[in-house]
Amino acid sequence: MNTAESEAASQDITHNADIPTIGVLVSGRGSNLEAIFDAIARGALHARVGIVISSNPNAPALGIAAAHEVPARVIVPKDYASRAEAGMAIIAALRAAGAVLVVLAGYKPILDGCVVGAYPMRIINIHPSLLPAFAGGMAPRPQADALAAGVKISGCTVHFVTEAVDEGPIIAQAPVPVYDDDTVERLSARILDVEHRLLPQAIERILYSTVRLEGRRVILI
């Protein structure tokens, strides 16, 4: 796929006869990446992972990519002169792989605006809270904040990525009960189990639906 074709594909993820390609950005252990591969293997997600991009050269997620024989790139933002230059490297890698949807699966850095602009409403993220509650920060901060606030229900959210952190339109959410004897570790583990189901489901729906926004509401047709 040449550059022009990949740019066109990045703007159209409606259903077609081909299996769409996604790019997955990671920074850590990669459990949500593994969940994506598992969903593909059992036929619950009709997509292929074309590239895995890691901000961390030592991320265990890179081993998961290798085990599934998927190309991987390490792009560490601090190795570039600016966040924008790192962003352009990410865009180039995604376009070369033909990615039509970008999935942040435990990706720690904040994406530069150039990446968001290159894939408008085509980048999604999974966050371990019921947004807009407990936005900002990576796990386990949102889980710890939920416990400190004394909420009885927490959960996870899949949302579109915008330049405002954790403020993009919500695609899907799933609740997780908070128990009186919970620890951050136990609550985090239960939320993560739900993330592993919700994220592949959301990817499938986005890839094979027409997406319409009504205000901040995401309507999938």
DAVENBEL-V258005 format. One line per field, one symbol per residue. ss: DSSP state (H for helix, E for strand, C for the rest). burial: 1 if it has 16 or more other ideal C-beta (glycine too) atoms within 10 Angstrom, else 0. A space follows every 50 residues. Layout:
ss: ???
burial: ???
This chain:
ss: CCHHHHHHHHCCCCCCCCCEEEEEEECCCCHHHHHHHHHHHCCCCCEEEE EEEECCCCCCHHHHHHHCCCCEEECCHHHCCCHHHHHHHHHHHHHHHCCC EEEECCCCCCCCHHHHHHCCCCEEEEECCCCCCCCCCCCCHHHHHHHHHC CCEEEEEEEECCCCCCCCCEEEEEEEECCCCCCHHHHHHHHHHHHHHHHH HHHHHHHCCCEEEECCEEEEC
burial: 00000100110010000001111111110111111110110000101011 11111100101101100101011010100000100111111011111111 11111110101100110110111111111110011010110111111000 10011111111100011111111101010001010011011101110111 111101101010000001000
